[in-house]
Amino acid sequence: MPDTLRELFVDELKDIYDAEHRITKALPKMAKAADSEELVSAFEEHLTETEEQIRRLEEVFESFDESPVKKTCKAMVGLLEEGQEIINEEGESPAVNDASLIAAAQKVEHYEMATYGCLRTWAEMLGEDEAVRLLQMTLDEEGATDKNLSEIAQSLNVEAAEQGGEEEPAIVTPGRRGGNGGRSSQKRSR
């Protein structure tokens, strides 16, 4: 276990460095498995971004006088295994498969955002301004990717519900409790 904030920073940097390398191997598989052209494009664009993020991480290592080294990111291994299961167990509905791929990808994005947020904050505390700048750039990209995936999911989730023969989704009313899990009895109009 690291004894100083600097040691903790470097340890987590090694972890996310490994995670990003793993993601570069997973994204082409996810793009190949996706049906929606918009989703395929999003995965391909994020692959290019991820390669740049790896280069930035190498700059951060350098700013800390450390060699870029990977430490197995067990969390990413698990998240990517879930994604691979989705690819392996492809169902008959392309929209449902794409919705599953988006969910898996967003789990990855949220892990990355949490890690980059911590690293950026620690770099600030350590007075490492260049590392802060580089990590913030990546954090912003991860947030934009997550937002883009949410936007793609908006239409795919409706299509997935329709392909599955489900009725139109009920409107969820925040804060309302009841026997229907907080769902309004009204149906969303098209």
C-alpha positions as CSV (number, residue, x, y, z in Angstrom):
1,M,0.0,0.0,0.0
2,P,1.4,3.4,-0.9
3,D,2.6,5.6,2.0
4,T,2.4,9.0,0.4
5,L,0.0,10.8,-1.9
6,R,2.7,10.8,-4.6
7,E,3.1,7.1,-4.4
8,L,-0.7,6.6,-4.5
9,F,-0.9,8.9,-7.5
10,V,1.8,6.9,-9.4
11,D,0.1,3.6,-8.4
12,E,-3.2,4.7,-9.8
13,L,-1.5,6.1,-12.9
14,K,-0.1,2.6,-13.5
15,D,-3.6,1.2,-13.1
16,I,-5.3,3.5,-15.5
17,Y,-2.4,3.1,-18.0
18,D,-3.1,-0.6,-18.0
19,A,-6.9,0.0,-18.3
20,E,-6.5,2.3,-21.3
21,H,-4.3,-0.3,-23.1
22,R,-7.0,-2.9,-22.5
23,I,-9.7,-0.5,-23.8
24,T,-7.8,-0.1,-27.1
25,K,-8.1,-3.9,-27.6
26,A,-11.8,-4.0,-26.6
27,L,-13.1,-1.0,-28.7
28,P,-12.6,-2.6,-32.1
29,K,-14.5,-5.7,-30.9
30,M,-17.3,-3.6,-29.7
31,A,-17.4,-1.6,-32.9
32,K,-17.6,-4.9,-34.9
33,A,-20.4,-6.2,-32.7
34,A,-22.5,-3.0,-32.9
35,D,-25.3,-2.7,-35.4
36,S,-26.0,1.1,-35.3
37,E,-23.6,3.0,-37.6
38,E,-23.7,5.9,-35.1
39,L,-22.5,3.5,-32.3
40,V,-19.9,2.0,-34.5
41,S,-18.6,5.5,-35.3
42,A,-18.6,6.4,-31.6
43,F,-16.5,3.4,-30.7
44,E,-14.1,4.0,-33.5
45,E,-13.7,7.7,-32.6
46,H,-13.2,6.8,-29.0
47,L,-10.4,4.3,-30.0
48,T,-8.5,7.2,-31.6
49,E,-9.1,9.3,-28.5
50,T,-8.0,6.5,-26.2
51,E,-4.7,6.2,-28.1
52,E,-4.1,9.9,-27.5
53,Q,-5.0,9.5,-23.8
54,I,-2.3,6.8,-23.5
55,R,0.2,9.3,-25.0
56,R,-0.9,11.9,-22.4
57,L,-0.5,9.4,-19.6
58,E,3.0,8.8,-20.8
59,E,3.6,12.5,-20.5
60,V,2.2,12.5,-17.0
61,F,4.6,9.6,-16.0
62,E,7.4,11.7,-17.5
63,S,6.4,14.8,-15.5
64,F,6.7,12.6,-12.3
65,D,10.1,11.2,-13.4
66,E,8.6,7.8,-13.7
67,S,8.7,5.2,-16.5
68,P,5.3,4.3,-18.0
69,V,4.5,1.0,-16.4
70,K,1.2,-1.0,-16.3
71,K,-0.3,-2.4,-13.2
72,T,-3.1,-4.9,-13.9
73,C,-6.4,-3.0,-13.5
74,K,-8.6,-5.6,-12.0
75,A,-11.7,-3.4,-12.3
76,M,-11.2,-2.9,-16.0
77,V,-10.6,-6.6,-16.5
78,G,-14.0,-7.3,-15.0
79,L,-15.8,-4.5,-16.9
80,L,-14.3,-5.7,-20.2
81,E,-15.2,-9.3,-19.5
82,E,-18.8,-8.2,-19.1
83,G,-18.6,-6.5,-22.4
84,Q,-17.1,-9.6,-24.0
85,E,-20.0,-11.6,-22.6
86,I,-22.5,-9.3,-24.4
87,I,-20.6,-9.8,-27.6
88,N,-20.5,-13.6,-27.2
89,E,-24.1,-13.9,-26.2
90,E,-25.5,-11.7,-29.0
91,G,-29.3,-11.9,-29.1
92,E,-31.7,-11.6,-32.1
93,S,-32.5,-7.9,-31.6
94,P,-29.8,-5.6,-32.9
95,A,-31.1,-2.7,-31.0
96,V,-31.1,-4.6,-27.7
97,N,-27.6,-5.8,-28.4
98,D,-26.5,-2.2,-29.1
99,A,-28.3,-1.0,-25.9
100,S,-26.3,-3.7,-24.0
101,L,-23.0,-2.5,-25.6
102,I,-23.7,1.1,-24.6
103,A,-24.4,0.1,-21.0
104,A,-21.1,-1.8,-20.9
105,A,-19.2,1.1,-22.5
106,Q,-20.7,3.6,-20.1
107,K,-19.6,1.4,-17.1
108,V,-16.1,1.7,-18.5
109,E,-16.5,5.5,-19.0
110,H,-17.7,6.0,-15.4
111,Y,-14.8,4.0,-14.0
112,E,-12.4,6.1,-16.1
113,M,-14.0,9.4,-15.1
114,A,-13.8,8.5,-11.4
115,T,-10.1,7.6,-11.8
116,Y,-9.1,10.6,-13.8
117,G,-11.0,12.9,-11.4
118,C,-9.0,11.5,-8.4
119,L,-5.7,11.7,-10.3
120,R,-6.4,15.3,-11.4
121,T,-7.2,16.3,-7.8
122,W,-4.1,14.6,-6.4
123,A,-2.0,16.2,-9.1
124,E,-3.4,19.6,-8.0
125,M,-2.5,18.9,-4.4
126,L,1.0,17.8,-5.4
127,G,1.4,21.1,-7.3
128,E,1.9,19.2,-10.7
129,D,0.2,21.8,-13.0
130,E,1.2,20.0,-16.3
131,A,-0.3,16.7,-15.0
132,V,-3.4,18.5,-13.9
133,R,-3.8,20.0,-17.4
134,L,-3.3,16.7,-19.2
135,L,-5.5,14.7,-16.9
136,Q,-8.3,17.3,-17.2
137,M,-8.2,17.1,-20.9
138,T,-8.7,13.3,-20.7
139,L,-11.4,13.7,-18.0
140,D,-13.3,16.1,-20.3
141,E,-13.0,13.7,-23.2
142,E,-14.3,10.8,-21.1
143,G,-17.3,12.9,-20.0
144,A,-18.0,13.9,-23.6
145,T,-17.9,10.2,-24.7
146,D,-20.3,9.3,-21.9
147,K,-22.7,12.1,-22.9
148,N,-22.5,11.0,-26.6
149,L,-23.3,7.4,-25.6
150,S,-26.3,8.6,-23.6
151,E,-27.5,10.5,-26.6
152,I,-27.1,7.4,-28.9
153,A,-28.9,5.3,-26.3
154,Q,-31.9,7.6,-26.3
155,S,-33.1,6.4,-29.7
156,L,-31.7,2.9,-29.5
157,N,-33.4,2.2,-26.2
158,V,-36.8,3.1,-27.7
159,E,-36.0,0.9,-30.7
160,A,-34.9,-1.9,-28.4
161,A,-38.2,-1.7,-26.5
162,E,-40.2,-1.8,-29.7
163,Q,-38.2,-4.7,-31.1
164,G,-38.8,-6.7,-28.0
165,G,-42.5,-6.3,-28.3
166,E,-42.7,-4.3,-25.1
167,E,-45.3,-1.6,-24.8
168,E,-44.1,2.0,-24.8
169,P,-42.1,2.7,-21.7
170,A,-44.0,4.3,-18.9
171,I,-43.0,7.8,-17.8
172,V,-40.9,7.6,-14.6
173,T,-41.8,10.3,-12.1
174,P,-38.9,11.2,-9.9
175,G,-39.6,11.1,-6.2
176,R,-43.0,9.4,-6.5
177,R,-43.4,6.1,-4.7
178,G,-46.1,3.6,-5.2
179,G,-46.8,0.0,-6.1
180,N,-45.5,0.4,-9.6
181,G,-41.9,1.2,-8.6
182,G,-42.4,5.0,-8.9
183,R,-43.7,4.8,-12.5
184,S,-46.6,6.9,-13.6
185,S,-49.5,5.0,-15.2
186,Q,-49.3,7.4,-18.1
187,K,-47.5,6.1,-21.3
188,R,-45.0,8.2,-23.1
189,S,-46.3,9.6,-26.4
190,R,-44.4,9.1,-29.6
